[in-house]
Amino acid sequence: MLMSLTLLAANHAKSRPQRIVSTGLCADQLLLLIADRSQIASLSSFVTDPNMSYMIDAVGDLPLNNSSVEEVIPYAPDLVVGSSFAAWDTTRFLRRLGYQVKLLSLPTTLEETYTLLRNFGEWTGNAARAEVMIEQMKAEIRAIQSRHAHRPEKTVIVYSPNGYTIGANTLENDILTKAGYRNLAAEMGIDGFQQISLESLIAANPDLLYIDNNVINSDSLASAYITHPALERAVAQKDYISIPTPLRICAGPMLTEAIAYMAARR
């Protein structure tokens, strides 16, 4: 019996990735959250960007790369993780060269986020740790909803540079719903990320306007949408809010903080 357990542990250690390289921010953060530090060979340089990274303080002295094939190969990775929406050329060439590459999808709901975390846990040999994280997220969301159950439901519209809003079938929409909001853009039939006219936004008359101004450039035409004088006059009495980018740019336990952030301002 003891010999069987020893052989099982040895086989697990052999099959478990030991030199994982990440080529994108969302994979960086999940590695830091789920994998053993000894498994991480390199993270992408995006993880040190204070404007985007939730895990910047956990990076320490881990090696960084710029998501290029030339920088990944020297680490001799037994697993490369990245995002399906970034560094396409790098992941395509690495696969051609025979490297094992796993890509994160873009979840549109919290349930899809849980599936993503389970997959990541399996890829890296940390399934149990991922499952614990999922259960913690679910418990925290239930606690947040219970804590703010006395607050009335509010309507909201997201407004971004170039006049884009966030509708149904997006992770942001699910976050807003879990935080106790009605996303009027979704109710208006908007799906995904689409432009909304200033007239439609003003006519909708949301209780709260979520201005996505994290990339604002006062000299750009794109930013002129969210600083338009008509908008300022029409929603002068409304509340403005913007979820910090590190809490919403990637899927993971940071989403519970985004839900808590929005629920507390309902």
DRENBAKE-581381 format. One record per residue (C-alpha): x, y, z. Coordinates in steps of 0.5 Angstrom, whole numbers, padded with zeros to 4 digits. Example, Ala and Ser with C-alpha at 12.3 -4.5 7.8 and 13.67 -1.06 7.14 Angstrom:
<r u="0025" v="-0009" w="0016"/>
<r u="0027" v="-0002" w="0014"/>
This chain:
<r u="0000" v="0000" w="0000"/>
<r u="0006" v="0005" w="0002"/>
<r u="0009" v="0003" w="-0005"/>
<r u="0003" v="0005" w="-0009"/>
<r u="0002" v="0011" w="-0005"/>
<r u="0009" v="0013" w="-0007"/>
<r u="0009" v="0011" w="-0014"/>
<r u="0002" v="0015" w="-0015"/>
<r u="0006" v="0021" w="-0012"/>
<r u="0012" v="0020" w="-0016"/>
<r u="0007" v="0020" w="-0022"/>
<r u="0003" v="0026" w="-0020"/>
<r u="0010" v="0030" w="-0019"/>
<r u="0012" v="0028" w="-0026"/>
<r u="0006" v="0030" w="-0030"/>
<r u="0005" v="0036" w="-0026"/>
<r u="0008" v="0042" w="-0030"/>
<r u="0014" v="0045" w="-0027"/>
<r u="0016" v="0050" w="-0032"/>
<r u="0010" v="0054" w="-0033"/>
<r u="0011" v="0061" w="-0037"/>
<r u="0005" v="0066" w="-0038"/>
<r u="0004" v="0071" w="-0044"/>
<r u="-0001" v="0075" w="-0041"/>
<r u="-0004" v="0079" w="-0035"/>
<r u="-0010" v="0074" w="-0034"/>
<r u="-0006" v="0068" w="-0034"/>
<r u="0000" v="0071" w="-0030"/>
<r u="-0005" v="0073" w="-0024"/>
<r u="-0008" v="0066" w="-0024"/>
<r u="-0001" v="0063" w="-0024"/>
<r u="0000" v="0067" w="-0018"/>
<r u="-0007" v="0065" w="-0015"/>
<r u="-0007" v="0058" w="-0016"/>
<r u="0000" v="0055" w="-0018"/>
<r u="0006" v="0054" w="-0013"/>
<r u="0011" v="0059" w="-0014"/>
<r u="0016" v="0054" w="-0016"/>
<r u="0012" v="0052" w="-0022"/>
<r u="0012" v="0059" w="-0025"/>
<r u="0018" v="0060" w="-0030"/>
<r u="0016" v="0067" w="-0032"/>
<r u="0010" v="0072" w="-0032"/>
<r u="0009" v="0077" w="-0038"/>
<r u="0011" v="0084" w="-0036"/>
<r u="0004" v="0086" w="-0036"/>
<r u="0003" v="0084" w="-0029"/>
<r u="0007" v="0089" w="-0026"/>
<r u="0003" v="0095" w="-0029"/>
<r u="0000" v="0098" w="-0023"/>
<r u="-0006" v="0101" w="-0028"/>
<r u="-0008" v="0094" w="-0029"/>
<r u="-0005" v="0088" w="-0025"/>
<r u="-0009" v="0086" w="-0019"/>
<r u="-0003" v="0082" w="-0017"/>
<r u="0003" v="0086" w="-0018"/>
<r u="0005" v="0086" w="-0010"/>
<r u="0006" v="0078" w="-0011"/>
<r u="0011" v="0078" w="-0017"/>
<r u="0017" v="0079" w="-0013"/>
<r u="0023" v="0077" w="-0017"/>
<r u="0020" v="0072" w="-0022"/>
<r u="0023" v="0073" w="-0029"/>
<r u="0018" v="0077" w="-0034"/>
<r u="0018" v="0076" w="-0041"/>
<r u="0015" v="0081" w="-0047"/>
<r u="0010" v="0075" w="-0049"/>
<r u="0015" v="0074" w="-0055"/>
<r u="0017" v="0067" w="-0058"/>
<r u="0024" v="0069" w="-0057"/>
<r u="0023" v="0070" w="-0050"/>
<r u="0019" v="0064" w="-0048"/>
<r u="0023" v="0059" w="-0051"/>
<r u="0029" v="0060" w="-0047"/>
<r u="0025" v="0058" w="-0041"/>
<r u="0024" v="0051" w="-0044"/>
<r u="0017" v="0051" w="-0041"/>
<r u="0013" v="0044" w="-0040"/>
<r u="0006" v="0049" w="-0041"/>
<r u="0005" v="0056" w="-0044"/>
<r u="-0001" v="0059" w="-0041"/>
<r u="-0004" v="0065" w="-0044"/>
<r u="-0011" v="0069" w="-0047"/>
<r u="-0015" v="0067" w="-0053"/>
<r u="-0015" v="0074" w="-0054"/>
<r u="-0008" v="0076" w="-0054"/>
<r u="-0001" v="0074" w="-0057"/>
<r u="-0004" v="0070" w="-0062"/>
<r u="0002" v="0070" w="-0066"/>
<r u="0006" v="0067" w="-0060"/>
<r u="0002" v="0062" w="-0058"/>
<r u="0001" v="0060" w="-0066"/>
<r u="0008" v="0059" w="-0067"/>
<r u="0009" v="0056" w="-0060"/>
<r u="0004" v="0050" w="-0062"/>
<r u="0008" v="0049" w="-0069"/>
<r u="0014" v="0048" w="-0065"/>
<r u="0011" v="0043" w="-0061"/>
<r u="0010" v="0046" w="-0054"/>
<r u="0004" v="0045" w="-0050"/>
<r u="0000" v="0052" w="-0050"/>
<r u="-0007" v="0053" w="-0046"/>
<r u="-0011" v="0059" w="-0047"/>
<r u="-0016" v="0062" w="-0043"/>
<r u="-0023" v="0064" w="-0046"/>
<r u="-0026" v="0070" w="-0044"/>
<r u="-0032" v="0069" w="-0039"/>
<r u="-0039" v="0072" w="-0040"/>
<r u="-0041" v="0070" w="-0033"/>
<r u="-0039" v="0068" w="-0026"/>
<r u="-0041" v="0061" w="-0028"/>
<r u="-0036" v="0061" w="-0034"/>
<r u="-0031" v="0064" w="-0029"/>
<r u="-0032" v="0058" w="-0025"/>
<r u="-0031" v="0054" w="-0031"/>
<r u="-0025" v="0057" w="-0033"/>
<r u="-0022" v="0057" w="-0026"/>
<r u="-0023" v="0049" w="-0026"/>
<r u="-0020" v="0049" w="-0032"/>
<r u="-0014" v="0053" w="-0030"/>
<r u="-0013" v="0048" w="-0024"/>
<r u="-0013" v="0042" w="-0028"/>
<r u="-0008" v="0045" w="-0033"/>
<r u="-0003" v="0047" w="-0028"/>
<r u="-0004" v="0041" w="-0023"/>
<r u="-0008" v="0045" w="-0018"/>
<r u="-0015" v="0043" w="-0019"/>
<r u="-0016" v="0042" w="-0011"/>
<r u="-0014" v="0049" w="-0010"/>
<r u="-0018" v="0052" w="-0016"/>
<r u="-0024" v="0049" w="-0013"/>
<r u="-0023" v="0052" w="-0006"/>
<r u="-0022" v="0059" w="-0009"/>
<r u="-0029" v="0058" w="-0013"/>
<r u="-0033" v="0056" w="-0007"/>
<r u="-0030" v="0062" w="-0003"/>
<r u="-0032" v="0067" w="-0009"/>
<r u="-0039" v="0064" w="-0008"/>
<r u="-0039" v="0065" w="-0001"/>
<r u="-0037" v="0072" w="-0001"/>
<r u="-0042" v="0074" w="-0007"/>
<r u="-0047" v="0071" w="-0002"/>
<r u="-0045" v="0075" w="0004"/>
<r u="-0044" v="0081" w="0000"/>
<r u="-0051" v="0080" w="-0003"/>
<r u="-0054" v="0079" w="0004"/>
<r u="-0050" v="0085" w="0007"/>
<r u="-0053" v="0090" w="0002"/>
<r u="-0060" v="0087" w="0001"/>
<r u="-0063" v="0093" w="0005"/>
<r u="-0061" v="0097" w="-0001"/>
<r u="-0066" v="0099" w="-0006"/>
<r u="-0065" v="0096" w="-0013"/>
<r u="-0062" v="0101" w="-0018"/>
<r u="-0061" v="0102" w="-0026"/>
<r u="-0054" v="0103" w="-0029"/>
<r u="-0051" v="0105" w="-0036"/>
<r u="-0044" v="0104" w="-0037"/>
<r u="-0041" v="0109" w="-0042"/>
<r u="-0034" v="0109" w="-0045"/>
<r u="-0030" v="0113" w="-0050"/>
<r u="-0033" v="0113" w="-0057"/>
<r u="-0040" v="0112" w="-0054"/>
<r u="-0039" v="0105" w="-0052"/>
<r u="-0043" v="0101" w="-0047"/>
<r u="-0044" v="0094" w="-0044"/>
<r u="-0050" v="0090" w="-0045"/>
<r u="-0052" v="0083" w="-0044"/>
<r u="-0047" v="0077" w="-0045"/>
<r u="-0042" v="0080" w="-0042"/>
<r u="-0038" v="0079" w="-0035"/>
<r u="-0039" v="0086" w="-0033"/>
<r u="-0047" v="0085" w="-0034"/>
<r u="-0047" v="0079" w="-0029"/>
<r u="-0042" v="0083" w="-0024"/>
<r u="-0047" v="0089" w="-0024"/>
<r u="-0053" v="0084" w="-0024"/>
<r u="-0050" v="0080" w="-0018"/>
<r u="-0049" v="0087" w="-0015"/>
<r u="-0056" v="0089" w="-0015"/>
<r u="-0057" v="0093" w="-0021"/>
<r u="-0061" v="0093" w="-0027"/>
<r u="-0057" v="0094" w="-0033"/>
<r u="-0061" v="0099" w="-0038"/>
<r u="-0057" v="0097" w="-0044"/>
<r u="-0058" v="0090" w="-0043"/>
<r u="-0066" v="0091" w="-0043"/>
<r u="-0065" v="0096" w="-0049"/>
<r u="-0063" v="0090" w="-0053"/>
<r u="-0056" v="0091" w="-0053"/>
<r u="-0051" v="0085" w="-0053"/>
<r u="-0044" v="0085" w="-0052"/>
<r u="-0040" v="0092" w="-0053"/>
<r u="-0044" v="0097" w="-0057"/>
<r u="-0044" v="0104" w="-0058"/>
<r u="-0050" v="0108" w="-0055"/>
<r u="-0053" v="0114" w="-0058"/>
<r u="-0052" v="0120" w="-0053"/>
<r u="-0060" v="0121" w="-0054"/>
<r u="-0061" v="0114" w="-0052"/>
<r u="-0057" v="0114" w="-0046"/>
<r u="-0060" v="0121" w="-0043"/>
<r u="-0067" v="0118" w="-0045"/>
<r u="-0066" v="0112" w="-0041"/>
<r u="-0065" v="0116" w="-0035"/>
<r u="-0061" v="0111" w="-0031"/>
<r u="-0060" v="0112" w="-0023"/>
<r u="-0053" v="0111" w="-0024"/>
<r u="-0048" v="0113" w="-0030"/>
<r u="-0042" v="0108" w="-0030"/>
<r u="-0036" v="0113" w="-0033"/>
<r u="-0031" v="0108" w="-0036"/>
<r u="-0025" v="0114" w="-0036"/>
<r u="-0019" v="0110" w="-0034"/>
<r u="-0016" v="0111" w="-0041"/>
<r u="-0019" v="0118" w="-0042"/>
<r u="-0015" v="0123" w="-0046"/>
<r u="-0018" v="0130" w="-0046"/>
<r u="-0015" v="0131" w="-0053"/>
<r u="-0018" v="0125" w="-0056"/>
<r u="-0024" v="0125" w="-0060"/>
<r u="-0026" v="0118" w="-0057"/>
<r u="-0026" v="0121" w="-0050"/>
<r u="-0030" v="0127" w="-0052"/>
<r u="-0036" v="0123" w="-0052"/>
<r u="-0036" v="0122" w="-0044"/>
<r u="-0034" v="0129" w="-0043"/>
<r u="-0040" v="0132" w="-0047"/>
<r u="-0043" v="0138" w="-0044"/>
<r u="-0050" v="0135" w="-0046"/>
<r u="-0048" v="0129" w="-0042"/>
<r u="-0046" v="0133" w="-0036"/>
<r u="-0052" v="0137" w="-0036"/>
<r u="-0057" v="0131" w="-0037"/>
<r u="-0054" v="0127" w="-0031"/>
<r u="-0052" v="0133" w="-0026"/>
<r u="-0056" v="0130" w="-0021"/>
<r u="-0054" v="0123" w="-0022"/>
<r u="-0048" v="0119" w="-0019"/>
<r u="-0042" v="0117" w="-0023"/>
<r u="-0038" v="0111" w="-0021"/>
<r u="-0032" v="0107" w="-0025"/>
<r u="-0030" v="0100" w="-0022"/>
<r u="-0022" v="0100" w="-0022"/>
<r u="-0019" v="0097" w="-0028"/>
<r u="-0015" v="0091" w="-0024"/>
<r u="-0022" v="0089" w="-0021"/>
<r u="-0025" v="0088" w="-0027"/>
<r u="-0020" v="0087" w="-0033"/>
<r u="-0019" v="0079" w="-0031"/>
<r u="-0023" v="0073" w="-0029"/>
<r u="-0022" v="0071" w="-0022"/>
<r u="-0023" v="0072" w="-0014"/>
<r u="-0022" v="0080" w="-0016"/>
<r u="-0029" v="0080" w="-0019"/>
<r u="-0032" v="0079" w="-0012"/>
<r u="-0029" v="0086" w="-0010"/>
<r u="-0032" v="0089" w="-0016"/>
<r u="-0038" v="0086" w="-0014"/>
<r u="-0037" v="0089" w="-0007"/>
<r u="-0035" v="0096" w="-0009"/>
<r u="-0041" v="0096" w="-0014"/>
<r u="-0046" v="0094" w="-0008"/>
<r u="-0043" v="0099" w="-0003"/>
<r u="-0045" v="0104" w="-0008"/>
<r u="-0052" v="0102" w="-0009"/>
